[in-house]
């Protein structure tokens, strides 16, 4: 089945390092230090622990402005309100947590930038659920300032689309551009440890061939963590969600391309299997006997009058891909997604200014190498 699954896409293999617009230099790097995985220092859970530590002194004195509510249960919306509210002590606690978290995120980002795969990174986009809040935006901005003060020539910016939409919109960049010409949209799937989100993404290709105006037309969310389904049950529910969206698109005369893009946690193998990193999904998704793309092709063999093509990639990679249209002024860029863990990917643009940018970059590197070689020869002489 694995061999057949590799052929089901008909376009590009799953987890590919080379995509239509970018080369993926690395993704899902698991860096460690003496305390364990670095990603654990810059996750949503890490922020909540930091926030809780800043509450402790007030809790001991009986003056905690957040009352008895556990730190991990206080919503991002409430924390945002506290930031600008009249309670200066509550605001100070949140600001203190933001500052400490920014220092942690800066430390982790430095470690990424010092790896070979992330060398010469010019910009880093920060996505994930944490970004979808004022406190998240402040933490990102503060981290950017810290890195610049350390002479790192890199910009740290929040992801442009809402993180929920970015995970769907990014799947457009898994497909070749010709597939959009006769269609209005594609089916997209974003699988997470808690939720599965399916959607129809309108390409709006005629308005913006670079897909910068793409938008989620309609989406459905299922919190599988609440239902605790089997793996087969999860796939069955996913198929139903996709078929419902296909029916809705037909009703609205929105022409779907025969393509499904999937964002999924873990290291995705060329045949569509998952090597590792899917431990939070329902059931064993890393089994050699399980292949999600093959299962979906079997359940949805055609979309419209054409055979279904599927490409699956790591969820952090896909969320970052939503930024491709807005990264054409740089050559090397990355994404960090702050969620349950810290997703990461680094990209090199394949096309810039009709291909001239990439060539110019190579020429510049070549010129530098040539100059170094001439200096070495002079020194030897």
Secondary structure by P-SEA (a helix, b strand, c coil): caaaaaaccccccccccccccccccccccccccccccccccccaaaaaaaaaaaaaaaaaaccccccccccccccaaaaaaaacccaaaaaaaaaaaaaaaaaaaaaaaaaaaaccccccccbbbbbccccccaaaaaaaaaaaaaaaaacccbbbbcccccaaaaaaaaccccccccccccccbbbbbbbcccbbbbbbbbccccccccccccccccccccccccccccaaaaaaaaaaaaaaaaaaaaaaccccccbbbbbbcccccccccccccccccccccccccccaaaaaaaaccccccccbbbbbccaaaaaaaccccccccccccbbbbbcccccbbbbbbcccccaaaaaaaaaaaaaaaaaaaaaaaaaac
